[in-house]
Amino acid sequence: MKNQPIACELHDYIEIACMFGYRVKLMLTEHRIVEGKAVDIVTEQDKREFLVIDSGERQKVELSKIVEMETRTPGAKFQSIRFK
């Protein structure tokens, strides 16, 4: 299956979350929820992009799997973004 990149405007929200270190709640396609601090975006050799989340330990979440991202940081520049 070919990797489908997310839309540029959605990518911008992830970059903002990382830049300001927002605490986020991610709802994923497989009905999983991940919460933690947005740290960075990494691209693997096969061109898949991941959001690095720190929730006590760092984990990578594939951007194409994110359905919705909510910020948990007071005063954040956005509250909730739907990806799909």
C-alpha positions in Angstrom: 0.0 0.0 0.0 1.4 3.4 -1.0 1.9 6.0 1.7 -0.6 8.8 1.5 0.8 12.1 2.8 -1.5 14.3 4.8 -2.6 17.7 3.5 -0.2 20.6 4.0 -2.5 22.6 6.2 -2.9 19.6 8.5 0.8 19.1 8.6 1.1 22.8 9.7 -1.0 22.1 12.8 1.3 19.2 13.8 4.3 21.5 13.3 2.7 24.1 15.5 2.0 21.5 18.2 5.7 20.5 18.1 7.0 24.0 18.0 5.1 25.0 21.2 5.3 21.6 22.9 1.6 21.2 23.2 0.1 18.3 25.1 -2.2 16.6 22.6 -4.7 13.8 22.5 -4.7 11.8 19.2 -7.5 9.7 18.0 -6.1 7.1 15.5 -7.7 5.1 12.7 -7.5 1.8 14.6 -9.7 3.4 17.4 -6.6 3.9 19.6 -6.0 7.0 21.6 -2.5 8.4 22.3 -1.8 11.3 24.7 1.3 13.2 25.4 3.6 16.1 24.5 4.2 16.7 20.8 7.9 16.6 20.3 9.0 16.3 16.7 8.1 15.0 13.2 10.4 12.4 11.7 10.5 10.9 8.3 11.7 7.3 7.8 13.6 6.0 4.8 10.4 4.8 3.1 9.0 8.4 3.3 6.5 7.7 6.0 6.1 10.6 8.5 5.6 10.2 12.2 4.8 12.5 15.1 7.0 11.8 18.1 4.9 11.9 21.3 6.4 12.0 24.8 4.1 10.4 27.4 6.8 9.4 29.8 8.4 7.5 27.0 8.7 8.5 23.4 6.6 6.8 20.8 6.1 7.4 17.1 2.6 7.8 15.6 2.3 7.7 11.8 0.7 10.9 10.6 -1.6 9.1 8.1 -3.2 7.2 11.0 -4.3 10.4 12.8 -8.1 11.0 12.6 -8.3 13.9 15.1 -5.9 15.9 17.3 -7.1 17.8 20.3 -4.8 20.1 22.3 -4.7 19.8 26.1 -2.5 22.9 26.6 -4.3 26.0 27.9 -4.2 29.0 25.5 -3.2 26.8 22.5 -3.6 28.4 19.1 -6.1 25.7 18.1 -8.3 23.2 20.0 -9.3 20.3 17.8 -8.4 19.4 14.2 -10.1 16.6 12.1 -7.7 14.9 9.7 -10.2 12.5 8.1 
